[in-house]
Amino acid sequence: MLFLAPVMVVLGAVAVFPILYSLYISFFSVKLTRPNRTPFVGLKNYTDLLGDAAFWSAVWRTVSFSLVSVSAIAVIALLVSLLLNQEFRGRRILSTILLVPWAIPYVANALMWKWIYDSSYGALNGLLYQLDFIDKYMVWLGDQDKTLFLIANAFVWKEVPLATILLLVSLKSIPADLYSAARVDGATVWQRFVHVTLPAMKPGFMLVMIYETMMAIRHFDLFFVLTEGGPGSASHVLSWHIYVETFRNLSFGSGAAMSYLLAIATFALSYLFIRTLGRKL
Amino acid sequence: MLKDKTRHLGRRDFLRYSAAGAGALMAPGLVRQARAETATLTMHTWSAAVDTVQSHLSAFTKETGIPVNYGNSPWAQYREGMVAKFVGGAPLDAMWVSDAWLPEWAEAGWIAPVDEFDSLMKYNAEAEDFCTQSMTYDGRQYGLTYYTDYMAFLYDEAKLKEAGFDAPPTSWDELVEQSLVMKEKGISDYPMMLAMAQESWLIEFISTLVYSHGGRLVDDSGSAVMQDEKEGAVEALQWVVDAVNKHKIVSPACVETGELAGLKSFAAGNHAFAMVAKYRLRMLNDPAQSQIAGNVKQAMMPQGPNGSHATVGWMRFHGMSAQAAQDKARAESTAKLIEWFGGKSDGAYTFQKLLFLDIGAGFGVKPLFEDQEVRAAYDSYGDVDMIQAQQALALKKDTVTPWFGEWNDTNGSAWQSAILGNVDAAGAVKKSADLWNELKDSY
């Protein structure tokens, strides 16, 4: 116990204390620009948020972004992992290339997509124009109907490799005997996939769903670099809302309250996934 | 011999050693006193013209004997970083301040007025009025200028001639007419460049459009008047909405175009007209950086039907921290430092001139317009009389209040929403005005 004490002290200082302190200030009206006026407001920061239309709009956008992103990641990662589970020439090279997006830092990824989507000199416009799909350069991120999907696309590109690896691990763990037995029983390829492959992949899927949902709900970098919540409020998601409230408005009390609501929502969703998918494992 | 000397401690030796001992005992006190007399100051700026600042600081220390610890951080994180420093009580004496943050920092008691220092106040006589006003909050002045600039209207003379026009537009309606001709002749798809992305520049673009349409966002009492159909911001926003959606002379991508991206697009020859910070004129006429170098001219800001050629001016200044002001000696040293940068050093506005010659940053002191070196530099890429005439019509941002930061994001979103067609101009401005009044009441 004595030997663990230093670690406990460090953990207490860098993890436990900040968490508890942020919970504490969420019950106060803490605004850095009014350092001498920080009254205790109890649950007001929380109740104000729950009655704020802008907050619920941000929640709705976050849910939409997460649903689109996580669904796309799950489907693409499944297809890619099934491909990489086959023996073919160049499989190792393909596996290595696949890891590149995962290795790129989030901000670098965001800057790269900002160039791709640029309406004046972006690579996407250049490509589509040269292929004669468009007759003039298009506005991408500035089009509020497309913005959230375009950001989701950049997010999916970055996240698919990790999801693929997690699913590939599940695939590799399926005993070959199961497939042999299924073949002997006359199961078709589709039947083998539905009755052997998919059930065995559930642990991997659960991990992917929990991890990617958490990442999507809390994601900030792409919104910060690509749109700053715009145009209008088209990409004003919850993480951006928290950033603006905390670091631009310097309202640490309500910002902390918002962060706690986000943390509770993330925890609840993870619990839901574990209860629904985990029960069947 | 040595043994003899140490063995016999004579009267002279005794006095010598006693004096040395007493000196050693007093030394820390003397050092402390010496330190107090030349206390090291701390100065923090954003990361601009760092080498120029450092060399000017070295000259200050050489001249006054006052050492200065210098730190800088990127503009994008500067406000948040400084607030953290203020709240955390980090040592700080002088810093650069944006006019946008003055009320917020003054209300919080983080920065101190400098108007009790006559050595600083004497420079107001030679400063532009809007600069002095921009450094003043609640009747107190908080610093001396570091740099100032205004939003300028620039045009590509070659495109104008190609379209058959002899002179640039003087009104926003005339700009539409000229732009439509350019579109028809295939000179430019979107002749007017407007950068309306959500970033720190947006309020400057918005204020310019409003002022030149003869409107105000906020009146002198601090109440929102932007929602006023006649004298507010609605007419200006409607012009932008029409320019994007009806006349199609401004790209719909303007809502995702930041100041820098817009500047590059103008420099690439994609537009005939642009609203950019005046100091960009130098870069735009530099062949190494611009494809339309030599063709970029400045004209007075076009005016709306009930407006004028007014534009928005902004400024950054050298301020003094409240902690420095609490100690008289430290405050006086800090005032000397502020004067060295924002006033005259060696009898001239050296720092402002250096910044101008180095990076083209505008200055807020009128005598520099008469400086031959400055005029020669301006003449190499612009019209110094035009520059001076437009600067004389610059107005300070009327929205600069303690709640500006909280209102600014919502205002930007409201303008973008109108441009995107989600809400009409009057509705967007009303939303912004409602938040303004709500915040004003809460403060």
HADDOCK unambig.tbl for C-alpha pairs under 7 A between the chains (distance, minus, plus):
assign (segid A and resid 33 and name CA) (segid B and resid 104 and name CA) 6.40 0.50 0.50
assign (segid A and resid 33 and name CA) (segid B and resid 108 and name CA) 5.46 0.50 0.50
assign (segid A and resid 34 and name CA) (segid B and resid 108 and name CA) 5.58 0.50 0.50
assign (segid A and resid 35 and name CA) (segid B and resid 108 and name CA) 6.49 0.50 0.50
assign (segid A and resid 119 and name CA) (segid B and resid 253 and name CA) 6.65 0.50 0.50
assign (segid A and resid 139 and name CA) (segid B and resid 253 and name CA) 5.51 0.50 0.50
assign (segid A and resid 141 and name CA) (segid B and resid 256 and name CA) 6.62 0.50 0.50
assign (segid A and resid 142 and name CA) (segid B and resid 253 and name CA) 5.26 0.50 0.50
assign (segid A and resid 142 and name CA) (segid B and resid 255 and name CA) 5.72 0.50 0.50
assign (segid A and resid 142 and name CA) (segid B and resid 256 and name CA) 5.02 0.50 0.50
assign (segid A and resid 228 and name CA) (segid B and resid 198 and name CA) 6.49 0.50 0.50
assign (segid A and resid 230 and name CA) (segid B and resid 198 and name CA) 6.74 0.50 0.50
assign (segid A and resid 231 and name CA) (segid B and resid 255 and name CA) 5.86 0.50 0.50
assign (segid A and resid 231 and name CA) (segid B and resid 256 and name CA) 6.59 0.50 0.50
assign (segid A and resid 231 and name CA) (segid B and resid 416 and name CA) 6.22 0.50 0.50
assign (segid A and resid 232 and name CA) (segid B and resid 413 and name CA) 4.33 0.50 0.50
assign (segid A and resid 232 and name CA) (segid B and resid 414 and name CA) 6.48 0.50 0.50
assign (segid A and resid 232 and name CA) (segid B and resid 416 and name CA) 4.71 0.50 0.50
assign (segid A and resid 232 and name CA) (segid B and resid 417 and name CA) 4.61 0.50 0.50
assign (segid A and resid 233 and name CA) (segid B and resid 413 and name CA) 6.10 0.50 0.50
assign (segid A and resid 247 and name CA) (segid B and resid 80 and name CA) 6.65 0.50 0.50
assign (segid A and resid 248 and name CA) (segid B and resid 405 and name CA) 6.65 0.50 0.50
assign (segid A and resid 249 and name CA) (segid B and resid 405 and name CA) 6.04 0.50 0.50
assign (segid A and resid 249 and name CA) (segid B and resid 406 and name CA) 5.04 0.50 0.50
